[in-house]
Amino acid sequence: MKKTFLIILCICATTVLFAQEKITEGKIMFGISYPELSGEMKDLESMLPKELTVYVKNEQSRTEMPSSVMGKLITISNNKTEELLMMMELMGKKVAIKQTGEQLKKQEQDAEKEGTLPQVTVIKMDGTKVIAGYTCMKAIIEVKENGEIFRSECFYTDKLPKMKDQNDKFFKELDGFIMEYSQKQSGVLMKVTAKAVIKEKLADAMFGISPGYELITQEELERMVGDLK
Protein backbone atom coordinates (compact mmCIF):
# COMPACT_ATOMS: atom_id res chain seq x y z
CA MET A 1 0.00 0.00 0.00
CA LYS A 2 2.81 2.41 0.89
CA LYS A 3 4.61 1.66 -2.39
CA THR A 4 1.41 2.30 -4.37
CA PHE A 5 0.93 5.64 -2.59
CA LEU A 6 4.50 6.69 -3.40
CA ILE A 7 4.09 5.73 -7.08
CA ILE A 8 0.87 7.75 -7.41
CA LEU A 9 2.48 10.74 -5.71
CA CYS A 10 5.50 10.66 -7.96
CA ILE A 11 3.56 10.18 -11.22
CA CYS A 12 0.57 12.57 -10.61
CA ALA A 13 2.50 14.18 -8.59
CA THR A 14 22.98 23.61 -9.33
CA THR A 15 23.57 27.13 -9.55
CA VAL A 16 24.13 30.02 -11.94
CA LEU A 17 21.12 32.33 -12.18
CA PHE A 18 20.25 34.18 -15.36
CA ALA A 19 17.78 36.63 -13.82
CA GLN A 20 15.02 37.65 -16.22
CA GLU A 21 16.89 36.26 -19.25
CA LYS A 22 14.52 34.54 -21.65
CA ILE A 23 16.01 31.13 -22.38
CA THR A 24 15.02 28.21 -24.59
CA GLU A 25 17.69 25.72 -23.47
CA GLY A 26 18.84 24.80 -19.96
CA LYS A 27 17.56 23.37 -16.69
CA ILE A 28 15.36 24.49 -13.83
CA MET A 29 15.88 22.95 -10.38
CA PHE A 30 12.98 22.64 -7.94
CA GLY A 31 12.61 21.85 -4.25
CA ILE A 32 9.59 19.89 -2.94
CA SER A 33 8.08 20.22 0.53
CA TYR A 34 5.08 18.64 2.29
CA PRO A 35 3.61 21.25 4.66
CA GLU A 36 0.65 19.24 5.98
CA LEU A 37 1.99 15.72 6.59
CA SER A 38 0.85 14.02 9.80
CA GLY A 39 0.45 10.56 11.30
CA GLU A 40 1.48 7.66 9.07
CA MET A 41 2.20 9.99 6.16
CA LYS A 42 4.70 11.90 8.34
CA ASP A 43 6.57 8.65 8.86
CA LEU A 44 6.87 8.32 5.08
CA GLU A 45 8.36 11.78 4.57
CA SER A 46 11.94 10.54 4.31
CA MET A 47 10.88 8.37 1.35
CA LEU A 48 9.13 11.16 -0.54
CA PRO A 49 10.91 13.11 -3.32
CA LYS A 50 12.46 16.40 -2.17
CA GLU A 51 13.60 17.75 -5.53
CA LEU A 52 13.04 17.56 -9.26
CA THR A 53 14.81 18.95 -12.30
CA VAL A 54 13.29 20.11 -15.58
CA TYR A 55 15.47 20.26 -18.71
CA VAL A 56 14.14 22.36 -21.61
CA LYS A 57 15.28 22.59 -25.21
CA ASN A 58 13.07 24.49 -27.62
CA GLU A 59 9.87 22.39 -27.97
CA GLN A 60 11.05 19.58 -25.69
CA SER A 61 11.31 19.03 -21.96
CA ARG A 62 12.63 16.32 -19.64
CA THR A 63 11.59 16.13 -15.99
CA GLU A 64 13.56 13.98 -13.52
CA MET A 65 12.31 13.17 -10.02
CA PRO A 66 14.17 10.82 -7.63
CA SER A 67 11.99 8.09 -6.11
CA SER A 68 12.71 5.56 -3.39
CA VAL A 69 10.33 3.17 -5.15
CA MET A 70 11.08 3.78 -8.85
CA GLY A 71 14.73 4.84 -8.82
CA LYS A 72 14.22 7.94 -10.94
CA LEU A 73 10.96 8.93 -12.62
CA ILE A 74 11.67 10.57 -16.00
CA THR A 75 9.02 12.31 -18.09
CA ILE A 76 9.78 13.64 -21.58
CA SER A 77 7.36 15.73 -23.63
CA ASN A 78 7.35 17.37 -27.02
CA ASN A 79 5.17 20.45 -27.41
CA LYS A 80 5.15 20.13 -31.20
CA THR A 81 4.17 16.46 -31.55
CA GLU A 82 2.35 16.39 -28.15
CA GLU A 83 3.95 13.00 -27.43
CA LEU A 84 4.70 11.95 -23.86
CA LEU A 85 7.38 9.47 -22.77
CA MET A 86 7.78 8.15 -19.21
CA MET A 87 10.65 6.06 -17.84
CA MET A 88 10.83 4.41 -14.43
CA GLU A 89 12.13 1.39 -12.56
CA LEU A 90 9.59 -1.14 -11.29
CA MET A 91 10.27 -4.53 -9.72
CA GLY A 92 13.96 -4.19 -10.59
CA LYS A 93 13.18 -3.55 -14.26
CA LYS A 94 13.73 -0.32 -16.21
CA VAL A 95 10.65 0.36 -18.33
CA ALA A 96 9.38 3.11 -20.62
CA ILE A 97 5.90 3.93 -21.87
CA LYS A 98 5.13 6.22 -24.79
CA GLN A 99 1.83 7.96 -25.57
CA THR A 100 0.91 9.94 -28.66
CA GLY A 101 -0.98 13.21 -28.66
CA GLU A 102 -4.02 11.36 -30.02
CA GLN A 103 -3.93 8.81 -27.18
CA LEU A 104 -3.65 11.52 -24.53
CA LYS A 105 -6.51 13.48 -26.06
CA LYS A 106 -8.71 10.36 -26.13
CA GLN A 107 -7.95 9.68 -22.46
CA GLU A 108 -9.08 13.19 -21.64
CA GLN A 109 -12.24 12.82 -23.74
CA ASP A 110 -13.06 9.48 -22.08
CA ALA A 111 -12.57 10.99 -18.62
CA GLU A 112 -14.86 13.87 -19.57
CA LYS A 113 -17.59 11.44 -20.73
CA GLU A 114 -17.25 9.43 -17.50
CA GLY A 115 -17.39 12.58 -15.38
CA THR A 116 -13.95 11.93 -13.88
CA LEU A 117 -12.13 14.80 -15.62
CA PRO A 118 -11.22 17.50 -13.04
CA GLN A 119 -12.91 20.85 -13.58
CA VAL A 120 -10.22 23.52 -13.55
CA THR A 121 -10.66 27.28 -13.22
CA VAL A 122 -7.71 29.66 -13.53
CA ILE A 123 -7.95 33.13 -11.98
CA LYS A 124 -5.12 35.51 -12.81
CA MET A 125 -4.29 37.76 -9.87
CA ASP A 126 -2.48 41.01 -9.20
CA GLY A 127 0.89 40.79 -7.51
CA THR A 128 4.24 39.22 -8.31
CA LYS A 129 6.94 37.18 -6.57
CA VAL A 130 10.65 36.80 -7.36
CA ILE A 131 11.55 33.11 -7.66
CA ALA A 132 15.04 31.93 -8.71
CA GLY A 133 15.77 35.41 -10.02
CA TYR A 134 12.58 35.72 -12.11
CA THR A 135 9.68 38.07 -11.37
CA CYS A 136 6.70 35.75 -11.58
CA MET A 137 3.01 36.51 -12.08
CA LYS A 138 0.39 35.16 -9.69
CA ALA A 139 -2.68 33.02 -10.32
CA ILE A 140 -5.14 30.91 -8.35
CA ILE A 141 -5.91 27.44 -9.70
CA GLU A 142 -9.23 25.97 -8.55
CA VAL A 143 -9.66 22.24 -9.13
CA LYS A 144 -12.98 20.48 -8.56
CA GLU A 145 -12.66 16.70 -8.49
CA ASN A 146 -14.80 13.96 -6.92
CA GLY A 147 -17.00 16.55 -5.27
CA GLU A 148 -14.08 18.30 -3.59
CA ILE A 149 -12.54 21.67 -4.40
CA PHE A 150 -8.83 22.41 -4.03
CA ARG A 151 -7.37 25.87 -4.56
CA SER A 152 -3.69 26.45 -5.24
CA GLU A 153 -1.74 29.68 -5.42
CA CYS A 154 0.86 29.50 -8.18
CA PHE A 155 3.46 31.75 -9.81
CA TYR A 156 4.65 31.60 -13.41
CA THR A 157 6.97 33.39 -15.83
CA ASP A 158 6.82 34.05 -19.58
CA LYS A 159 10.64 34.03 -19.75
CA LEU A 160 10.76 30.22 -19.95
CA PRO A 161 8.96 27.94 -22.45
CA LYS A 162 5.59 26.48 -21.49
CA MET A 163 5.94 22.71 -21.15
CA LYS A 164 3.27 20.07 -21.80
CA ASP A 165 4.31 17.77 -18.96
CA GLN A 166 4.31 20.48 -16.30
CA ASN A 167 0.85 19.66 -14.85
CA ASP A 168 -0.66 20.82 -18.13
CA LYS A 169 -4.24 19.83 -17.27
CA PHE A 170 -4.15 22.29 -14.36
CA PHE A 171 -2.04 25.09 -15.79
CA LYS A 172 -2.69 24.99 -19.55
CA GLU A 173 -4.47 28.37 -19.50
CA LEU A 174 -1.36 30.10 -18.16
CA ASP A 175 0.97 31.48 -20.81
CA GLY A 176 4.26 30.52 -19.24
CA PHE A 177 6.37 28.19 -17.12
CA ILE A 178 5.20 27.38 -13.58
CA MET A 179 7.84 28.32 -10.99
CA GLU A 180 5.86 27.56 -7.82
CA TYR A 181 2.65 25.65 -7.12
CA SER A 182 0.92 23.38 -4.64
CA GLN A 183 -0.96 20.21 -5.54
CA LYS A 184 -2.76 17.42 -3.70
CA GLN A 185 -2.06 13.82 -4.65
CA SER A 186 -3.75 10.98 -2.75
CA GLY A 187 -4.73 13.49 -0.07
CA VAL A 188 -1.16 14.73 0.45
CA LEU A 189 -0.26 18.37 -0.20
CA MET A 190 3.04 18.93 -1.98
CA LYS A 191 4.57 22.35 -2.67
CA VAL A 192 7.01 22.71 -5.57
CA THR A 193 9.27 25.77 -5.85
CA ALA A 194 12.01 26.60 -8.38
CA LYS A 195 15.44 27.12 -6.81
CA ALA A 196 17.65 27.87 -9.81
CA VAL A 197 17.53 28.44 -13.56
CA ILE A 198 20.68 27.40 -15.40
CA LYS A 199 21.38 28.13 -19.06
CA GLU A 200 23.35 25.33 -20.73
CA LYS A 201 23.58 23.28 -23.91
CA LEU A 202 21.76 19.94 -23.83
CA ALA A 203 22.29 16.86 -25.98
CA ASP A 204 19.40 15.80 -28.24
CA ALA A 205 19.75 12.26 -26.83
CA MET A 206 18.37 13.51 -23.49
CA PHE A 207 14.92 13.69 -25.08
CA GLY A 208 14.62 10.06 -26.17
CA ILE A 209 14.50 6.66 -24.46
CA SER A 210 17.61 6.25 -22.30
CA PRO A 211 19.83 3.16 -22.78
CA GLY A 212 18.73 0.17 -20.70
CA TYR A 213 14.98 0.96 -20.70
CA GLU A 214 12.45 -1.40 -22.29
CA LEU A 215 9.41 0.07 -24.05
CA ILE A 216 6.17 -1.50 -22.73
CA THR A 217 2.43 -0.90 -23.16
CA GLN A 218 0.04 0.91 -20.83
CA GLU A 219 -1.60 -2.42 -19.97
CA GLU A 220 1.75 -3.96 -19.00
CA LEU A 221 2.53 -0.96 -16.79
CA GLU A 222 -0.84 -1.22 -15.02
CA ARG A 223 -0.23 -4.92 -14.31
CA MET A 224 3.20 -4.16 -12.85
CA VAL A 225 1.81 -1.40 -10.62
CA GLY A 226 -0.99 -3.75 -9.53
CA ASP A 227 1.55 -6.37 -8.46
CA LEU A 228 3.04 -3.85 -6.00
CA LYS A 229 -0.22 -3.41 -4.03
C-alpha positions as CSV (number, residue, x, y, z in Angstrom):
1,M,0.0,0.0,0.0
2,K,2.8,2.4,0.9
3,K,4.6,1.7,-2.4
4,T,1.4,2.3,-4.4
5,F,0.9,5.6,-2.6
6,L,4.5,6.7,-3.4
7,I,4.1,5.7,-7.1
8,I,0.9,7.8,-7.4
9,L,2.5,10.7,-5.7
10,C,5.5,10.7,-8.0
11,I,3.6,10.2,-11.2
12,C,0.6,12.6,-10.6
13,A,2.5,14.2,-8.6
14,T,23.0,23.6,-9.3
15,T,23.6,27.1,-9.5
16,V,24.1,30.0,-11.9
17,L,21.1,32.3,-12.2
18,F,20.2,34.2,-15.4
19,A,17.8,36.6,-13.8
20,Q,15.0,37.7,-16.2
21,E,16.9,36.3,-19.2
22,K,14.5,34.5,-21.6
23,I,16.0,31.1,-22.4
24,T,15.0,28.2,-24.6
25,E,17.7,25.7,-23.5
26,G,18.8,24.8,-20.0
27,K,17.6,23.4,-16.7
28,I,15.4,24.5,-13.8
29,M,15.9,22.9,-10.4
30,F,13.0,22.6,-7.9
31,G,12.6,21.9,-4.3
32,I,9.6,19.9,-2.9
33,S,8.1,20.2,0.5
34,Y,5.1,18.6,2.3
35,P,3.6,21.2,4.7
36,E,0.6,19.2,6.0
37,L,2.0,15.7,6.6
38,S,0.9,14.0,9.8
39,G,0.5,10.6,11.3
40,E,1.5,7.7,9.1
41,M,2.2,10.0,6.2
42,K,4.7,11.9,8.3
43,D,6.6,8.6,8.9
44,L,6.9,8.3,5.1
45,E,8.4,11.8,4.6
46,S,11.9,10.5,4.3
47,M,10.9,8.4,1.3
48,L,9.1,11.2,-0.5
49,P,10.9,13.1,-3.3
50,K,12.5,16.4,-2.2
51,E,13.6,17.8,-5.5
52,L,13.0,17.6,-9.3
53,T,14.8,19.0,-12.3
54,V,13.3,20.1,-15.6
55,Y,15.5,20.3,-18.7
56,V,14.1,22.4,-21.6
57,K,15.3,22.6,-25.2
58,N,13.1,24.5,-27.6
59,E,9.9,22.4,-28.0
60,Q,11.0,19.6,-25.7
61,S,11.3,19.0,-22.0
62,R,12.6,16.3,-19.6
63,T,11.6,16.1,-16.0
64,E,13.6,14.0,-13.5
65,M,12.3,13.2,-10.0
66,P,14.2,10.8,-7.6
67,S,12.0,8.1,-6.1
68,S,12.7,5.6,-3.4
69,V,10.3,3.2,-5.2
70,M,11.1,3.8,-8.8
71,G,14.7,4.8,-8.8
72,K,14.2,7.9,-10.9
73,L,11.0,8.9,-12.6
74,I,11.7,10.6,-16.0
75,T,9.0,12.3,-18.1
76,I,9.8,13.6,-21.6
77,S,7.4,15.7,-23.6
78,N,7.4,17.4,-27.0
79,N,5.2,20.5,-27.4
80,K,5.2,20.1,-31.2
81,T,4.2,16.5,-31.6
82,E,2.3,16.4,-28.2
83,E,3.9,13.0,-27.4
84,L,4.7,11.9,-23.9
85,L,7.4,9.5,-22.8
86,M,7.8,8.2,-19.2
87,M,10.6,6.1,-17.8
88,M,10.8,4.4,-14.4
89,E,12.1,1.4,-12.6
90,L,9.6,-1.1,-11.3
91,M,10.3,-4.5,-9.7
92,G,14.0,-4.2,-10.6
93,K,13.2,-3.5,-14.3
94,K,13.7,-0.3,-16.2
95,V,10.7,0.4,-18.3
96,A,9.4,3.1,-20.6
97,I,5.9,3.9,-21.9
98,K,5.1,6.2,-24.8
99,Q,1.8,8.0,-25.6
100,T,0.9,9.9,-28.7
101,G,-1.0,13.2,-28.7
102,E,-4.0,11.4,-30.0
103,Q,-3.9,8.8,-27.2
104,L,-3.7,11.5,-24.5
105,K,-6.5,13.5,-26.1
106,K,-8.7,10.4,-26.1
107,Q,-7.9,9.7,-22.5
108,E,-9.1,13.2,-21.6
109,Q,-12.2,12.8,-23.7
110,D,-13.1,9.5,-22.1
111,A,-12.6,11.0,-18.6
112,E,-14.9,13.9,-19.6
113,K,-17.6,11.4,-20.7
114,E,-17.3,9.4,-17.5
115,G,-17.4,12.6,-15.4
116,T,-13.9,11.9,-13.9
117,L,-12.1,14.8,-15.6
118,P,-11.2,17.5,-13.0
119,Q,-12.9,20.9,-13.6
120,V,-10.2,23.5,-13.6
121,T,-10.7,27.3,-13.2
122,V,-7.7,29.7,-13.5
123,I,-8.0,33.1,-12.0
124,K,-5.1,35.5,-12.8
125,M,-4.3,37.8,-9.9
126,D,-2.5,41.0,-9.2
127,G,0.9,40.8,-7.5
128,T,4.2,39.2,-8.3
129,K,6.9,37.2,-6.6
130,V,10.6,36.8,-7.4
131,I,11.6,33.1,-7.7
132,A,15.0,31.9,-8.7
133,G,15.8,35.4,-10.0
134,Y,12.6,35.7,-12.1
135,T,9.7,38.1,-11.4
136,C,6.7,35.7,-11.6
137,M,3.0,36.5,-12.1
138,K,0.4,35.2,-9.7
139,A,-2.7,33.0,-10.3
140,I,-5.1,30.9,-8.3
141,I,-5.9,27.4,-9.7
142,E,-9.2,26.0,-8.5
143,V,-9.7,22.2,-9.1
144,K,-13.0,20.5,-8.6
145,E,-12.7,16.7,-8.5
146,N,-14.8,14.0,-6.9
147,G,-17.0,16.6,-5.3
148,E,-14.1,18.3,-3.6
149,I,-12.5,21.7,-4.4
150,F,-8.8,22.4,-4.0
151,R,-7.4,25.9,-4.6
152,S,-3.7,26.4,-5.2
153,E,-1.7,29.7,-5.4
154,C,0.9,29.5,-8.2
155,F,3.5,31.7,-9.8
156,Y,4.7,31.6,-13.4
157,T,7.0,33.4,-15.8
158,D,6.8,34.1,-19.6
159,K,10.6,34.0,-19.8
160,L,10.8,30.2,-19.9
161,P,9.0,27.9,-22.5
162,K,5.6,26.5,-21.5
163,M,5.9,22.7,-21.1
164,K,3.3,20.1,-21.8
165,D,4.3,17.8,-19.0
166,Q,4.3,20.5,-16.3
167,N,0.9,19.7,-14.9
168,D,-0.7,20.8,-18.1
169,K,-4.2,19.8,-17.3
170,F,-4.2,22.3,-14.4
171,F,-2.0,25.1,-15.8
172,K,-2.7,25.0,-19.6
173,E,-4.5,28.4,-19.5
174,L,-1.4,30.1,-18.2
175,D,1.0,31.5,-20.8
176,G,4.3,30.5,-19.2
177,F,6.4,28.2,-17.1
178,I,5.2,27.4,-13.6
179,M,7.8,28.3,-11.0
180,E,5.9,27.6,-7.8
181,Y,2.6,25.7,-7.1
182,S,0.9,23.4,-4.6
183,Q,-1.0,20.2,-5.5
184,K,-2.8,17.4,-3.7
185,Q,-2.1,13.8,-4.6
186,S,-3.7,11.0,-2.7
187,G,-4.7,13.5,-0.1
188,V,-1.2,14.7,0.4
189,L,-0.3,18.4,-0.2
190,M,3.0,18.9,-2.0
191,K,4.6,22.3,-2.7
192,V,7.0,22.7,-5.6
193,T,9.3,25.8,-5.9
194,A,12.0,26.6,-8.4
195,K,15.4,27.1,-6.8
196,A,17.7,27.9,-9.8
197,V,17.5,28.4,-13.6
198,I,20.7,27.4,-15.4
199,K,21.4,28.1,-19.1
200,E,23.3,25.3,-20.7
201,K,23.6,23.3,-23.9
202,L,21.8,19.9,-23.8
203,A,22.3,16.9,-26.0
204,D,19.4,15.8,-28.2
205,A,19.7,12.3,-26.8
206,M,18.4,13.5,-23.5
207,F,14.9,13.7,-25.1
208,G,14.6,10.1,-26.2
209,I,14.5,6.7,-24.5
210,S,17.6,6.3,-22.3
211,P,19.8,3.2,-22.8
212,G,18.7,0.2,-20.7
213,Y,15.0,1.0,-20.7
214,E,12.5,-1.4,-22.3
215,L,9.4,0.1,-24.0
216,I,6.2,-1.5,-22.7
217,T,2.4,-0.9,-23.2
218,Q,0.0,0.9,-20.8
219,E,-1.6,-2.4,-20.0
220,E,1.7,-4.0,-19.0
221,L,2.5,-1.0,-16.8
222,E,-0.8,-1.2,-15.0
223,R,-0.2,-4.9,-14.3
224,M,3.2,-4.2,-12.9
225,V,1.8,-1.4,-10.6
226,G,-1.0,-3.7,-9.5
227,D,1.6,-6.4,-8.5
228,L,3.0,-3.8,-6.0
229,K,-0.2,-3.4,-4.0
